[in-house]
Amino acid sequence: MKGEQLMKIKTICAWCGAFISETGFPATKNFQVLAKDGVMISHGICPTCRLAIEAKYGLNKNGGDKNV
């Protein structure tokens, strides 16, 4: 909606700290309490770290993306 305040959610890699994405969502009542400088931080895993972890622990050897 026009004039609606948006909150930003920035996703960074939990392993290396690399930027993954930033998305805007409609602001919630308390988002400023959870945000730092108006941006909320979420964590994920970047493709580089995912490949390194799969190789290190022998994951994904059977193919597919199923959670086991």
Secondary structure as UniProt FT lines:
FT   TURN            2..3
FT   STRAND          6..13
FT   TURN            14..16
FT   STRAND          19..26
FT   TURN            29..30
FT   HELIX           31..34
FT   TURN            37..38
FT   STRAND          39..44
FT   HELIX           47..57
FT   TURN            58..62
//
